[in-house]
Amino acid sequence: MGIVSPLGLGLEHNWSRLIAGESGIGRIASFDPSDLPAHVAGEVPAGPTEAGCLTLSDWVPVKDQKKMDRFIHLGLVAATEAVEDSGWKPESEEDRCRTGVMIGSGIGGLQTIYDASVTVHEGRARRLSPFFIPSALINLVSGHVSIKYGFKGPNHSVVTACASGVHAIGDASRLIMLGDADVMVAGGAEAAVCPLGIAGFSSARALSTAFNAEPEKASRPWDRDRDGFVMGEGAGIVVLEEYEHAKARGAKIYGEIIGYGMSGDAYHITAPAEGHEGAYRAMQAAVRSAGIAPSDIGYVNAHGTSTMADDLELQAVERLFGDAASQVAMSSTKSAIGHLLGAAGAVEAIFSILAIRDNVAPPTLNLDNPSTESAIDRVAHEAQRRKIDIALSNSFGFGGTNASIIVRGV
Amino acid sequence: MSEIADKVKKIVVEHLGVEESKVTPEASFIDDLGADSLDTVELVMAFEEAFSVEIPEDAAEKIATVKDAIDYIEKQKAA
């Protein structure tokens, strides 16, 4: 597994900072946000690799960097960590053909598209880089990962806004179940913290603007003072492998994907339906495919974006768990890293697996005054030690698309 | 070496990320300097920009080596 996020570089570095209750949110540093309503975001810290920060040239050769948008850079960083961690180095042509890639993104190369638009607008269309299109295309993370490692199996991608990461992992696991591949590198990557991205989500009234002076307090899922999400950037990548295949080669196995459910709201382009019934149906489908009871789930990593929709998700989760609601912990790790859009679901699925490994529920930061009371423990402020055998992670996207994934320790 | 040759060499080093010593006049962009077809398109654009010249597509296709580029630009500049 591999992560690059506003908490930094690397799986264990991210996890230890998350459990310690640290925040990766700050004032936007990559450009001057003064003209925009929202001034805060979660950006991947630049700096030395050994300090858990990103030095891009350690991961992507300088001459290749300009051929890819930043979301591809971040995807390659996390994919490199994940592939190395998995120890999977297919030597034979057959093994390479049985290894695929499915990495999604919600937005793709937004800054690249912006820059190219300016070039064309200035009447310099003939000066447009030949790398513009392959730099911006969402499936090019999968493309670059396959080229880097020689993975010749299914090469696919997912675009379902903020549900892309979960859909990619879920769909990739289904490809393995269907026999299309033995190994799939899957996840999501996003880098939309740029003027166009911030302006666009601001215009949709989706971003927090009330905490510009106190960035670390801006992402506050379920808190009564929340006023929108905080955008984050990064990538989360996992290596999925057919169980017997992984066992046979003595692979390090973090966990098993046991359930996956999807649904559509058929309601509104950005708002969830009443009671988040689409989320309920996605979770229900995941529980059904896992063949478990909701009460078997010890931890829920919520979509919980720090918007009004948080309480609707809460209602849907309460409905799913019924009388077992008081037994489950649910937190939103977006409180620490912001909303990584198309990478969110992948990073959060990884956090869910680590929650099982270490029997610890990561905290929901800034949950000072819940807007709604609930029997569900939302792990306010501090991580909690508790027995977690099975975890569920939710992701919902614009367009009314919902995905839930259920993981178990091995 | 001419001023044009110096500048061409610099652009090649920068765009292809290769050692300066490898950028000899005879070096082929694709065979010796690791460029692909998209790299060569970008390289020609960089020459056009840097020397304020137009390099039409049929001429660009014939620019395979560092010397080809230098000769073409020198000819344009002399005209």
Interface residues (C-beta under 8 A of the other chain):
Chain A: P61 V62 K63 D64 K67 R126 R127 S129 P130 F131 P134
Chain B: H15 L16 G17 L38 V41 E42 M45 E48 E49
